[in-house]
Amino acid sequence: MTTDAGGIPYIVSHERTALVVAKDDDQAMASATLRMLREPDLALRLADAGRNECLTKYVWPAVREEWTHLYTTLAMTTARDRAGATTVA
């Protein structure tokens, strides 16, 4: 379980890879903790899903591909913008 603070919601998905609660809600965090303890199958399913996501999304080959795509897109956009820009004298 985790909170919805900062960038965490971009990394985990509620009920798929984690139980996500509001960052300032200690009751919800306690409930999520108890739920994981009471439902070991849920805990195992979330852990497996989180691990699988990490092994596919956050490994160097996947990150390299994302970065290459991002930089290629930015370079193409910049080149297109420069080609379309007019010089004011």
PDB file with one MODEL, atoms N, CA, C and O in Angstrom:
MODEL        1
ATOM      1  N   MET A   1       0.835  -1.170   0.000  1.00  0.00           N
ATOM      2  CA  MET A   1       0.000   0.000   0.000  1.00  0.00           C
ATOM      3  C   MET A   1       0.876   1.227   0.000  1.00  0.00           C
ATOM      4  O   MET A   1       2.027   1.201   0.435  1.00  0.00           O
ATOM      5  N   THR A   2       0.300   2.306  -0.500  1.00  0.00           N
ATOM      6  CA  THR A   2       1.040   3.555  -0.601  1.00  0.00           C
ATOM      7  C   THR A   2       0.056   4.717  -0.583  1.00  0.00           C
ATOM      8  O   THR A   2      -1.157   4.527  -0.493  1.00  0.00           O
ATOM      9  N   THR A   3       0.605   5.922  -0.669  1.00  0.00           N
ATOM     10  CA  THR A   3      -0.253   7.107  -0.701  1.00  0.00           C
ATOM     11  C   THR A   3      -0.252   7.714  -2.098  1.00  0.00           C
ATOM     12  O   THR A   3       0.507   7.306  -2.978  1.00  0.00           O
ATOM     13  N   ASP A   4      -1.113   8.686  -2.271  1.00  0.00           N
ATOM     14  CA  ASP A   4      -1.221   9.375  -3.556  1.00  0.00           C
ATOM     15  C   ASP A   4      -0.319  10.609  -3.623  1.00  0.00           C
ATOM     16  O   ASP A   4      -0.559  11.508  -4.429  1.00  0.00           O
ATOM     17  N   ALA A   5       0.705  10.655  -2.790  1.00  0.00           N
ATOM     18  CA  ALA A   5       1.600  11.811  -2.739  1.00  0.00           C
ATOM     19  C   ALA A   5       2.541  11.854  -3.939  1.00  0.00           C
ATOM     20  O   ALA A   5       2.967  10.819  -4.450  1.00  0.00           O
ATOM     21  N   GLY A   6       2.849  13.051  -4.369  1.00  0.00           N
ATOM     22  CA  GLY A   6       3.857  13.255  -5.406  1.00  0.00           C
ATOM     23  C   GLY A   6       3.610  12.469  -6.678  1.00  0.00           C
ATOM     24  O   GLY A   6       2.499  12.452  -7.209  1.00  0.00           O
ATOM     25  N   GLY A   7       4.651  11.822  -7.156  1.00  0.00           N
ATOM     26  CA  GLY A   7       4.577  11.083  -8.410  1.00  0.00           C
ATOM     27  C   GLY A   7       4.147   9.637  -8.264  1.00  0.00           C
ATOM     28  O   GLY A   7       4.085   8.910  -9.255  1.00  0.00           O
ATOM     29  N   ILE A   8       3.854   9.213  -7.067  1.00  0.00           N
ATOM     30  CA  ILE A   8       3.488   7.807  -6.832  1.00  0.00           C
ATOM     31  C   ILE A   8       2.325   7.345  -7.705  1.00  0.00           C
ATOM     32  O   ILE A   8       2.387   6.242  -8.247  1.00  0.00           O
ATOM     33  N   PRO A   9       1.264   8.144  -7.866  1.00  0.00           N
ATOM     34  CA  PRO A   9       0.158   7.681  -8.727  1.00  0.00           C
ATOM     35  C   PRO A   9       0.553   7.419 -10.181  1.00  0.00           C
ATOM     36  O   PRO A   9      -0.168   6.730 -10.902  1.00  0.00           O
ATOM     37  N   TYR A  10       1.687   7.961 -10.616  1.00  0.00           N
ATOM     38  CA  TYR A  10       2.156   7.689 -11.977  1.00  0.00           C
ATOM     39  C   TYR A  10       2.864   6.337 -12.074  1.00  0.00           C
ATOM     40  O   TYR A  10       3.072   5.812 -13.168  1.00  0.00           O
ATOM     41  N   ILE A  11       3.227   5.785 -10.925  1.00  0.00           N
ATOM     42  CA  ILE A  11       3.989   4.534 -10.901  1.00  0.00           C
ATOM     43  C   ILE A  11       3.113   3.340 -10.536  1.00  0.00           C
ATOM     44  O   ILE A  11       3.280   2.255 -11.094  1.00  0.00           O
ATOM     45  N   VAL A  12       2.188   3.532  -9.610  1.00  0.00           N
ATOM     46  CA  VAL A  12       1.324   2.435  -9.181  1.00  0.00           C
ATOM     47  C   VAL A  12      -0.119   2.700  -9.582  1.00  0.00           C
ATOM     48  O   VAL A  12      -0.507   3.839  -9.843  1.00  0.00           O
ATOM     49  N   SER A  13      -0.893   1.648  -9.627  1.00  0.00           N
ATOM     50  CA  SER A  13      -2.300   1.756 -10.003  1.00  0.00           C
ATOM     51  C   SER A  13      -3.139   1.084  -8.915  1.00  0.00           C
ATOM     52  O   SER A  13      -2.923  -0.080  -8.577  1.00  0.00           O
ATOM     53  N   HIS A  14      -4.097   1.835  -8.377  1.00  0.00           N
ATOM     54  CA  HIS A  14      -4.935   1.329  -7.294  1.00  0.00           C
ATOM     55  C   HIS A  14      -5.649   0.042  -7.698  1.00  0.00           C
ATOM     56  O   HIS A  14      -6.262  -0.049  -8.762  1.00  0.00           O
ATOM     57  N   GLU A  15      -5.551  -0.933  -6.825  1.00  0.00           N
ATOM     58  CA  GLU A  15      -6.196  -2.243  -6.981  1.00  0.00           C
ATOM     59  C   GLU A  15      -5.566  -3.100  -8.084  1.00  0.00           C
ATOM     60  O   GLU A  15      -5.993  -4.235  -8.297  1.00  0.00           O
ATOM     61  N   ARG A  16      -4.549  -2.568  -8.792  1.00  0.00           N
ATOM     62  CA  ARG A  16      -3.876  -3.371  -9.804  1.00  0.00           C
ATOM     63  C   ARG A  16      -2.448  -3.690  -9.379  1.00  0.00           C
ATOM     64  O   ARG A  16      -2.009  -4.836  -9.471  1.00  0.00           O
ATOM     65  N   THR A  17      -1.722  -2.671  -8.912  1.00  0.00           N
ATOM     66  CA  THR A  17      -0.355  -2.906  -8.445  1.00  0.00           C
ATOM     67  C   THR A  17      -0.153  -2.462  -6.997  1.00  0.00           C
ATOM     68  O   THR A  17       0.920  -2.662  -6.427  1.00  0.00           O
ATOM     69  N   ALA A  18      -1.173  -1.868  -6.412  1.00  0.00           N
ATOM     70  CA  ALA A  18      -1.066  -1.390  -5.027  1.00  0.00           C
ATOM     71  C   ALA A  18      -2.441  -0.994  -4.508  1.00  0.00           C
ATOM     72  O   ALA A  18      -3.413  -0.899  -5.258  1.00  0.00           O
ATOM     73  N   LEU A  19      -2.488  -0.770  -3.224  1.00  0.00           N
ATOM     74  CA  LEU A  19      -3.654  -0.099  -2.632  1.00  0.00           C
ATOM     75  C   LEU A  19      -3.185   1.327  -2.376  1.00  0.00           C
ATOM     76  O   LEU A  19      -2.226   1.545  -1.636  1.00  0.00           O
ATOM     77  N   VAL A  20      -3.854   2.287  -2.980  1.00  0.00           N
ATOM     78  CA  VAL A  20      -3.447   3.690  -2.881  1.00  0.00           C
ATOM     79  C   VAL A  20      -4.460   4.428  -2.024  1.00  0.00           C
ATOM     80  O   VAL A  20      -5.668   4.346  -2.250  1.00  0.00           O
ATOM     81  N   VAL A  21      -3.946   5.154  -1.033  1.00  0.00           N
ATOM     82  CA  VAL A  21      -4.810   5.935  -0.153  1.00  0.00           C
ATOM     83  C   VAL A  21      -4.363   7.396  -0.170  1.00  0.00           C
ATOM     84  O   VAL A  21      -3.255   7.713  -0.601  1.00  0.00           O
ATOM     85  N   ALA A  22      -5.230   8.268   0.298  1.00  0.00           N
ATOM     86  CA  ALA A  22      -4.902   9.698   0.373  1.00  0.00           C
ATOM     87  C   ALA A  22      -3.718   9.910   1.313  1.00  0.00           C
ATOM     88  O   ALA A  22      -3.612   9.247   2.345  1.00  0.00           O
ATOM     89  N   LYS A  23      -2.837  10.828   0.955  1.00  0.00           N
ATOM     90  CA  LYS A  23      -1.590  11.012   1.702  1.00  0.00           C
ATOM     91  C   LYS A  23      -1.773  11.413   3.162  1.00  0.00           C
ATOM     92  O   LYS A  23      -0.905  11.127   3.987  1.00  0.00           O
ATOM     93  N   ASP A  24      -2.847  12.049   3.489  1.00  0.00           N
ATOM     94  CA  ASP A  24      -3.052  12.496   4.861  1.00  0.00           C
ATOM     95  C   ASP A  24      -4.108  11.678   5.604  1.00  0.00           C
ATOM     96  O   ASP A  24      -4.602  12.106   6.648  1.00  0.00           O
ATOM     97  N   ASP A  25      -4.448  10.528   5.082  1.00  0.00           N
ATOM     98  CA  ASP A  25      -5.521   9.719   5.674  1.00  0.00           C
ATOM     99  C   ASP A  25      -4.960   8.489   6.380  1.00  0.00           C
ATOM    100  O   ASP A  25      -4.844   7.412   5.796  1.00  0.00           O
ATOM    101  N   ASP A  26      -4.612   8.680   7.666  1.00  0.00           N
ATOM    102  CA  ASP A  26      -4.024   7.574   8.417  1.00  0.00           C
ATOM    103  C   ASP A  26      -5.006   6.426   8.630  1.00  0.00           C
ATOM    104  O   ASP A  26      -4.592   5.271   8.733  1.00  0.00           O
ATOM    105  N   GLN A  27      -6.292   6.728   8.698  1.00  0.00           N
ATOM    106  CA  GLN A  27      -7.313   5.668   8.834  1.00  0.00           C
ATOM    107  C   GLN A  27      -7.338   4.785   7.585  1.00  0.00           C
ATOM    108  O   GLN A  27      -7.418   3.561   7.679  1.00  0.00           O
ATOM    109  N   ALA A  28      -7.267   5.423   6.417  1.00  0.00           N
ATOM    110  CA  ALA A  28      -7.271   4.668   5.170  1.00  0.00           C
ATOM    111  C   ALA A  28      -6.012   3.813   5.060  1.00  0.00           C
ATOM    112  O   ALA A  28      -6.073   2.683   4.576  1.00  0.00           O
ATOM    113  N   MET A  29      -4.876   4.340   5.501  1.00  0.00           N
ATOM    114  CA  MET A  29      -3.636   3.565   5.460  1.00  0.00           C
ATOM    115  C   MET A  29      -3.733   2.368   6.400  1.00  0.00           C
ATOM    116  O   MET A  29      -3.296   1.269   6.057  1.00  0.00           O
ATOM    117  N   ALA A  30      -4.299   2.577   7.574  1.00  0.00           N
ATOM    118  CA  ALA A  30      -4.480   1.470   8.512  1.00  0.00           C
ATOM    119  C   ALA A  30      -5.431   0.424   7.930  1.00  0.00           C
ATOM    120  O   ALA A  30      -5.180  -0.776   8.048  1.00  0.00           O
ATOM    121  N   SER A  31      -6.511   0.868   7.308  1.00  0.00           N
ATOM    122  CA  SER A  31      -7.465  -0.057   6.692  1.00  0.00           C
ATOM    123  C   SER A  31      -6.825  -0.845   5.555  1.00  0.00           C
ATOM    124  O   SER A  31      -7.053  -2.047   5.420  1.00  0.00           O
ATOM    125  N   ALA A  32      -6.028  -0.168   4.741  1.00  0.00           N
ATOM    126  CA  ALA A  32      -5.350  -0.843   3.631  1.00  0.00           C
ATOM    127  C   ALA A  32      -4.361  -1.879   4.162  1.00  0.00           C
ATOM    128  O   ALA A  32      -4.233  -2.969   3.605  1.00  0.00           O
ATOM    129  N   THR A  33      -3.668  -1.531   5.233  1.00  0.00           N
ATOM    130  CA  THR A  33      -2.720  -2.463   5.853  1.00  0.00           C
ATOM    131  C   THR A  33      -3.442  -3.699   6.369  1.00  0.00           C
ATOM    132  O   THR A  33      -3.011  -4.827   6.130  1.00  0.00           O
ATOM    133  N   LEU A  34      -4.532  -3.481   7.071  1.00  0.00           N
ATOM    134  CA  LEU A  34      -5.314  -4.611   7.590  1.00  0.00           C
ATOM    135  C   LEU A  34      -5.899  -5.450   6.459  1.00  0.00           C
ATOM    136  O   LEU A  34      -5.963  -6.676   6.554  1.00  0.00           O
ATOM    137  N   ARG A  35      -6.318  -4.789   5.405  1.00  0.00           N
ATOM    138  CA  ARG A  35      -6.870  -5.529   4.269  1.00  0.00           C
ATOM    139  C   ARG A  35      -5.816  -6.456   3.663  1.00  0.00           C
ATOM    140  O   ARG A  35      -6.107  -7.608   3.341  1.00  0.00           O
ATOM    141  N   MET A  36      -4.592  -5.947   3.509  1.00  0.00           N
ATOM    142  CA  MET A  36      -3.516  -6.777   2.965  1.00  0.00           C
ATOM    143  C   MET A  36      -3.230  -7.969   3.874  1.00  0.00           C
ATOM    144  O   MET A  36      -2.974  -9.076   3.399  1.00  0.00           O
ATOM    145  N   LEU A  37      -3.275  -7.738   5.163  1.00  0.00           N
ATOM    146  CA  LEU A  37      -3.030  -8.833   6.099  1.00  0.00           C
ATOM    147  C   LEU A  37      -4.158  -9.862   6.079  1.00  0.00           C
ATOM    148  O   LEU A  37      -3.917 -11.062   6.209  1.00  0.00           O
ATOM    149  N   ARG A  38      -5.379  -9.386   5.916  1.00  0.00           N
ATOM    150  CA  ARG A  38      -6.542 -10.280   5.905  1.00  0.00           C
ATOM    151  C   ARG A  38      -6.747 -10.981   4.570  1.00  0.00           C
ATOM    152  O   ARG A  38      -7.377 -12.036   4.505  1.00  0.00           O
ATOM    153  N   GLU A  39      -6.214 -10.389   3.505  1.00  0.00           N
ATOM    154  CA  GLU A  39      -6.389 -10.946   2.158  1.00  0.00           C
ATOM    155  C   GLU A  39      -5.029 -11.232   1.519  1.00  0.00           C
ATOM    156  O   GLU A  39      -4.576 -10.486   0.651  1.00  0.00           O
ATOM    157  N   PRO A  40      -4.385 -12.309   1.952  1.00  0.00           N
ATOM    158  CA  PRO A  40      -3.054 -12.602   1.415  1.00  0.00           C
ATOM    159  C   PRO A  40      -3.055 -12.836  -0.101  1.00  0.00           C
ATOM    160  O   PRO A  40      -2.051 -12.573  -0.763  1.00  0.00           O
ATOM    161  N   ASP A  41      -4.159 -13.321  -0.649  1.00  0.00           N
ATOM    162  CA  ASP A  41      -4.220 -13.493  -2.109  1.00  0.00           C
ATOM    163  C   ASP A  41      -4.159 -12.142  -2.820  1.00  0.00           C
ATOM    164  O   ASP A  41      -3.523 -12.014  -3.866  1.00  0.00           O
ATOM    165  N   LEU A  42      -4.822 -11.141  -2.250  1.00  0.00           N
ATOM    166  CA  LEU A  42      -4.771  -9.789  -2.801  1.00  0.00           C
ATOM    167  C   LEU A  42      -3.346  -9.259  -2.730  1.00  0.00           C
ATOM    168  O   LEU A  42      -2.829  -8.719  -3.708  1.00  0.00           O
ATOM    169  N   ALA A  43      -2.712  -9.416  -1.569  1.00  0.00           N
ATOM    170  CA  ALA A  43      -1.338  -8.942  -1.404  1.00  0.00           C
ATOM    171  C   ALA A  43      -0.413  -9.599  -2.426  1.00  0.00           C
ATOM    172  O   ALA A  43       0.436  -8.931  -3.016  1.00  0.00           O
ATOM    173  N   LEU A  44      -0.572 -10.885  -2.633  1.00  0.00           N
ATOM    174  CA  LEU A  44       0.260 -11.605  -3.597  1.00  0.00           C
ATOM    175  C   LEU A  44      -0.016 -11.142  -5.026  1.00  0.00           C
ATOM    176  O   LEU A  44       0.912 -10.959  -5.814  1.00  0.00           O
ATOM    177  N   ARG A  45      -1.290 -10.954  -5.354  1.00  0.00           N
ATOM    178  CA  ARG A  45      -1.656 -10.496  -6.701  1.00  0.00           C
ATOM    179  C   ARG A  45      -1.074  -9.109  -6.979  1.00  0.00           C
ATOM    180  O   ARG A  45      -0.525  -8.873  -8.055  1.00  0.00           O
ATOM    181  N   LEU A  46      -1.191  -8.194  -6.017  1.00  0.00           N
ATOM    182  CA  LEU A  46      -0.657  -6.847  -6.190  1.00  0.00           C
ATOM    183  C   LEU A  46       0.867  -6.878  -6.306  1.00  0.00           C
ATOM    184  O   LEU A  46       1.447  -6.185  -7.142  1.00  0.00           O
ATOM    185  N   ALA A  47       1.504  -7.682  -5.467  1.00  0.00           N
ATOM    186  CA  ALA A  47       2.963  -7.786  -5.505  1.00  0.00           C
ATOM    187  C   ALA A  47       3.431  -8.352  -6.845  1.00  0.00           C
ATOM    188  O   ALA A  47       4.381  -7.842  -7.439  1.00  0.00           O
ATOM    189  N   ASP A  48       2.772  -9.394  -7.316  1.00  0.00           N
ATOM    190  CA  ASP A  48       3.134  -9.981  -8.610  1.00  0.00           C
ATOM    191  C   ASP A  48       2.940  -8.986  -9.753  1.00  0.00           C
ATOM    192  O   ASP A  48       3.792  -8.862 -10.632  1.00  0.00           O
ATOM    193  N   ALA A  49       1.814  -8.282  -9.730  1.00  0.00           N
ATOM    194  CA  ALA A  49       1.542  -7.301 -10.789  1.00  0.00           C
ATOM    195  C   ALA A  49       2.560  -6.170 -10.753  1.00  0.00           C
ATOM    196  O   ALA A  49       3.036  -5.726 -11.798  1.00  0.00           O
ATOM    197  N   GLY A  50       2.894  -5.706  -9.564  1.00  0.00           N
ATOM    198  CA  GLY A  50       3.884  -4.642  -9.426  1.00  0.00           C
ATOM    199  C   GLY A  50       5.256  -5.084  -9.903  1.00  0.00           C
ATOM    200  O   GLY A  50       5.952  -4.337 -10.592  1.00  0.00           O
ATOM    201  N   ARG A  51       5.640  -6.290  -9.539  1.00  0.00           N
ATOM    202  CA  ARG A  51       6.940  -6.830  -9.967  1.00  0.00           C
ATOM    203  C   ARG A  51       6.980  -6.981 -11.485  1.00  0.00           C
ATOM    204  O   ARG A  51       7.957  -6.595 -12.127  1.00  0.00           O
ATOM    205  N   ASN A  52       5.924  -7.540 -12.051  1.00  0.00           N
ATOM    206  CA  ASN A  52       5.883  -7.717 -13.504  1.00  0.00           C
ATOM    207  C   ASN A  52       5.964  -6.374 -14.227  1.00  0.00           C
ATOM    208  O   ASN A  52       6.641  -6.249 -15.247  1.00  0.00           O
ATOM    209  N   GLU A  53       5.271  -5.376 -13.690  1.00  0.00           N
ATOM    210  CA  GLU A  53       5.326  -4.050 -14.312  1.00  0.00           C
ATOM    211  C   GLU A  53       6.735  -3.486 -14.240  1.00  0.00           C
ATOM    212  O   GLU A  53       7.226  -2.908 -15.210  1.00  0.00           O
ATOM    213  N   CYS A  54       7.381  -3.650 -13.104  1.00  0.00           N
ATOM    214  CA  CYS A  54       8.761  -3.156 -12.958  1.00  0.00           C
ATOM    215  C   CYS A  54       9.706  -3.851 -13.924  1.00  0.00           C
ATOM    216  O   CYS A  54      10.603  -3.221 -14.484  1.00  0.00           O
ATOM    217  N   LEU A  55       9.506  -5.145 -14.119  1.00  0.00           N
ATOM    218  CA  LEU A  55      10.388  -5.904 -15.001  1.00  0.00           C
ATOM    219  C   LEU A  55      10.167  -5.606 -16.479  1.00  0.00           C
ATOM    220  O   LEU A  55      11.010  -5.939 -17.312  1.00  0.00           O
ATOM    221  N   THR A  56       9.044  -4.983 -16.808  1.00  0.00           N
ATOM    222  CA  THR A  56       8.795  -4.645 -18.211  1.00  0.00           C
ATOM    223  C   THR A  56       8.904  -3.150 -18.478  1.00  0.00           C
ATOM    224  O   THR A  56       9.310  -2.749 -19.569  1.00  0.00           O
ATOM    225  N   LYS A  57       8.551  -2.326 -17.507  1.00  0.00           N
ATOM    226  CA  LYS A  57       8.466  -0.888 -17.724  1.00  0.00           C
ATOM    227  C   LYS A  57       9.682  -0.112 -17.229  1.00  0.00           C
ATOM    228  O   LYS A  57      10.024   0.928 -17.793  1.00  0.00           O
ATOM    229  N   TYR A  58      10.329  -0.601 -16.196  1.00  0.00           N
ATOM    230  CA  TYR A  58      11.401   0.159 -15.548  1.00  0.00           C
ATOM    231  C   TYR A  58      12.768  -0.517 -15.659  1.00  0.00           C
ATOM    232  O   TYR A  58      13.607  -0.364 -14.771  1.00  0.00           O
ATOM    233  N   VAL A  59      12.991  -1.244 -16.716  1.00  0.00           N
ATOM    234  CA  VAL A  59      14.295  -1.833 -17.001  1.00  0.00           C
ATOM    235  C   VAL A  59      14.929  -1.025 -18.127  1.00  0.00           C
ATOM    236  O   VAL A  59      14.231  -0.376 -18.905  1.00  0.00           O
ATOM    237  N   TRP A  60      16.271  -1.070 -18.209  1.00  0.00           N
ATOM    238  CA  TRP A  60      16.969  -0.205 -19.143  1.00  0.00           C
ATOM    239  C   TRP A  60      16.464  -0.293 -20.585  1.00  0.00           C
ATOM    240  O   TRP A  60      16.266   0.755 -21.199  1.00  0.00           O
ATOM    241  N   PRO A  61      16.244  -1.478 -21.162  1.00  0.00           N
ATOM    242  CA  PRO A  61      15.776  -1.493 -22.556  1.00  0.00           C
ATOM    243  C   PRO A  61      14.466  -0.718 -22.754  1.00  0.00           C
ATOM    244  O   PRO A  61      14.306  -0.024 -23.758  1.00  0.00           O
ATOM    245  N   ALA A  62      13.539  -0.829 -21.814  1.00  0.00           N
ATOM    246  CA  ALA A  62      12.267  -0.110 -21.937  1.00  0.00           C
ATOM    247  C   ALA A  62      12.466   1.388 -21.735  1.00  0.00           C
ATOM    248  O   ALA A  62      11.879   2.197 -22.454  1.00  0.00           O
ATOM    249  N   VAL A  63      13.285   1.755 -20.767  1.00  0.00           N
ATOM    250  CA  VAL A  63      13.544   3.171 -20.503  1.00  0.00           C
ATOM    251  C   VAL A  63      14.279   3.791 -21.685  1.00  0.00           C
ATOM    252  O   VAL A  63      13.954   4.901 -22.106  1.00  0.00           O
ATOM    253  N   ARG A  64      15.270   3.077 -22.224  1.00  0.00           N
ATOM    254  CA  ARG A  64      16.018   3.573 -23.378  1.00  0.00           C
ATOM    255  C   ARG A  64      15.073   3.822 -24.558  1.00  0.00           C
ATOM    256  O   ARG A  64      15.181   4.839 -25.243  1.00  0.00           O
ATOM    257  N   GLU A  65      14.162   2.902 -24.785  1.00  0.00           N
ATOM    258  CA  GLU A  65      13.207   3.067 -25.884  1.00  0.00           C
ATOM    259  C   GLU A  65      12.334   4.302 -25.678  1.00  0.00           C
ATOM    260  O   GLU A  65      12.103   5.064 -26.617  1.00  0.00           O
ATOM    261  N   GLU A  66      11.853   4.499 -24.463  1.00  0.00           N
ATOM    262  CA  GLU A  66      11.035   5.682 -24.156  1.00  0.00           C
ATOM    263  C   GLU A  66      11.835   6.967 -24.344  1.00  0.00           C
ATOM    264  O   GLU A  66      11.342   7.925 -24.939  1.00  0.00           O
ATOM    265  N   TRP A  67      13.057   6.989 -23.845  1.00  0.00           N
ATOM    266  CA  TRP A  67      13.895   8.182 -23.984  1.00  0.00           C
ATOM    267  C   TRP A  67      14.197   8.455 -25.442  1.00  0.00           C
ATOM    268  O   TRP A  67      14.134   9.605 -25.877  1.00  0.00           O
ATOM    269  N   THR A  68      14.524   7.425 -26.209  1.00  0.00           N
ATOM    270  CA  THR A  68      14.815   7.601 -27.631  1.00  0.00           C
ATOM    271  C   THR A  68      13.606   8.185 -28.346  1.00  0.00           C
ATOM    272  O   THR A  68      13.739   9.105 -29.154  1.00  0.00           O
ATOM    273  N   HIS A  69      12.446   7.659 -28.053  1.00  0.00           N
ATOM    274  CA  HIS A  69      11.215   8.177 -28.664  1.00  0.00           C
ATOM    275  C   HIS A  69      11.002   9.640 -28.276  1.00  0.00           C
ATOM    276  O   HIS A  69      10.687  10.474 -29.125  1.00  0.00           O
ATOM    277  N   LEU A  70      11.176   9.941 -27.000  1.00  0.00           N
ATOM    278  CA  LEU A  70      10.973  11.310 -26.522  1.00  0.00           C
ATOM    279  C   LEU A  70      11.937  12.276 -27.201  1.00  0.00           C
ATOM    280  O   LEU A  70      11.516  13.309 -27.722  1.00  0.00           O
ATOM    281  N   TYR A  71      13.220  11.950 -27.198  1.00  0.00           N
ATOM    282  CA  TYR A  71      14.206  12.848 -27.796  1.00  0.00           C
ATOM    283  C   TYR A  71      14.033  12.970 -29.302  1.00  0.00           C
ATOM    284  O   TYR A  71      14.231  14.051 -29.858  1.00  0.00           O
ATOM    285  N   THR A  72      13.671  11.894 -29.964  1.00  0.00           N
ATOM    286  CA  THR A  72      13.420  11.954 -31.403  1.00  0.00           C
ATOM    287  C   THR A  72      12.244  12.882 -31.692  1.00  0.00           C
ATOM    288  O   THR A  72      12.308  13.713 -32.597  1.00  0.00           O
ATOM    289  N   THR A  73      11.181  12.736 -30.923  1.00  0.00           N
ATOM    290  CA  THR A  73      10.006  13.588 -31.081  1.00  0.00           C
ATOM    291  C   THR A  73      10.360  15.058 -30.838  1.00  0.00           C
ATOM    292  O   THR A  73       9.955  15.936 -31.600  1.00  0.00           O
ATOM    293  N   LEU A  74      11.114  15.313 -29.777  1.00  0.00           N
ATOM    294  CA  LEU A  74      11.512  16.697 -29.480  1.00  0.00           C
ATOM    295  C   LEU A  74      12.390  17.270 -30.584  1.00  0.00           C
ATOM    296  O   LEU A  74      12.215  18.421 -30.984  1.00  0.00           O
ATOM    297  N   ALA A  75      13.328  16.477 -31.075  1.00  0.00           N
ATOM    298  CA  ALA A  75      14.221  16.955 -32.146  1.00  0.00           C
ATOM    299  C   ALA A  75      13.431  17.253 -33.408  1.00  0.00           C
ATOM    300  O   ALA A  75      13.673  18.265 -34.066  1.00  0.00           O
ATOM    301  N   MET A  76      12.499  16.393 -33.749  1.00  0.00           N
ATOM    302  CA  MET A  76      11.695  16.611 -34.950  1.00  0.00           C
ATOM    303  C   MET A  76      10.826  17.849 -34.798  1.00  0.00           C
ATOM    304  O   MET A  76      10.674  18.623 -35.743  1.00  0.00           O
ATOM    305  N   THR A  77      10.256  18.040 -33.615  1.00  0.00           N
ATOM    306  CA  THR A  77       9.411  19.197 -33.357  1.00  0.00           C
ATOM    307  C   THR A  77      10.231  20.483 -33.447  1.00  0.00           C
ATOM    308  O   THR A  77       9.803  21.464 -34.056  1.00  0.00           O
ATOM    309  N   THR A  78      11.411  20.465 -32.835  1.00  0.00           N
ATOM    310  CA  THR A  78      12.287  21.639 -32.873  1.00  0.00           C
ATOM    311  C   THR A  78      12.703  21.956 -34.296  1.00  0.00           C
ATOM    312  O   THR A  78      12.672  23.117 -34.704  1.00  0.00           O
ATOM    313  N   ALA A  79      13.095  20.941 -35.061  1.00  0.00           N
ATOM    314  CA  ALA A  79      13.504  21.147 -36.453  1.00  0.00           C
ATOM    315  C   ALA A  79      12.338  21.694 -37.277  1.00  0.00           C
ATOM    316  O   ALA A  79      12.525  22.587 -38.104  1.00  0.00           O
ATOM    317  N   ARG A  80      11.148  21.163 -37.055  1.00  0.00           N
ATOM    318  CA  ARG A  80       9.959  21.624 -37.793  1.00  0.00           C
ATOM    319  C   ARG A  80       9.657  23.075 -37.418  1.00  0.00           C
ATOM    320  O   ARG A  80       9.339  23.887 -38.286  1.00  0.00           O
ATOM    321  N   ASP A  81       9.755  23.403 -36.125  1.00  0.00           N
ATOM    322  CA  ASP A  81       9.489  24.774 -35.683  1.00  0.00           C
ATOM    323  C   ASP A  81      10.493  25.745 -36.279  1.00  0.00           C
ATOM    324  O   ASP A  81      10.125  26.848 -36.681  1.00  0.00           O
ATOM    325  N   ARG A  82      11.765  25.344 -36.340  1.00  0.00           N
ATOM    326  CA  ARG A  82      12.795  26.216 -36.900  1.00  0.00           C
ATOM    327  C   ARG A  82      12.583  26.407 -38.401  1.00  0.00           C
ATOM    328  O   ARG A  82      12.788  27.499 -38.931  1.00  0.00           O
ATOM    329  N   ALA A  83      12.178  25.352 -39.069  1.00  0.00           N
ATOM    330  CA  ALA A  83      11.954  25.434 -40.518  1.00  0.00           C
ATOM    331  C   ALA A  83      10.772  26.360 -40.831  1.00  0.00           C
ATOM    332  O   ALA A  83      10.751  27.015 -41.873  1.00  0.00           O
ATOM    333  N   GLY A  84       9.812  26.408 -39.942  1.00  0.00           N
ATOM    334  CA  GLY A  84       8.613  27.212 -40.176  1.00  0.00           C
ATOM    335  C   GLY A  84       8.731  28.635 -39.634  1.00  0.00           C
ATOM    336  O   GLY A  84       7.869  29.477 -39.886  1.00  0.00           O
ATOM    337  N   ALA A  85       9.804  28.898 -38.890  1.00  0.00           N
ATOM    338  CA  ALA A  85       9.978  30.233 -38.295  1.00  0.00           C
ATOM    339  C   ALA A  85      10.425  31.222 -39.352  1.00  0.00           C
ATOM    340  O   ALA A  85      11.178  30.890 -40.267  1.00  0.00           O
ATOM    341  N   THR A  86       9.941  32.450 -39.203  1.00  0.00           N
ATOM    342  CA  THR A  86      10.381  33.515 -40.118  1.00  0.00           C
ATOM    343  C   THR A  86      11.252  34.477 -39.346  1.00  0.00           C
ATOM    344  O   THR A  86      11.023  34.723 -38.161  1.00  0.00           O
ATOM    345  N   THR A  87      12.229  35.008 -40.001  1.00  0.00           N
ATOM    346  CA  THR A  87      13.140  35.962 -39.376  1.00  0.00           C
ATOM    347  C   THR A  87      12.587  37.363 -39.565  1.00  0.00           C
ATOM    348  O   THR A  87      12.227  37.755 -40.675  1.00  0.00           O
ATOM    349  N   VAL A  88      12.523  38.106 -38.485  1.00  0.00           N
ATOM    350  CA  VAL A  88      12.052  39.479 -38.534  1.00  0.00           C
ATOM    351  C   VAL A  88      13.279  40.380 -38.528  1.00  0.00           C
ATOM    352  O   VAL A  88      14.112  40.288 -37.627  1.00  0.00           O
ATOM    353  N   ALA A  89      13.394  41.256 -39.531  1.00  0.00           N
ATOM    354  CA  ALA A  89      14.571  42.132 -39.617  1.00  0.00           C
ATOM    355  C   ALA A  89      14.246  43.503 -39.103  1.00  0.00           C
ATOM    356  O   ALA A  89      15.110  44.380 -39.094  1.00  0.00           O
TER     357      ALA A  89
ENDMDL
END
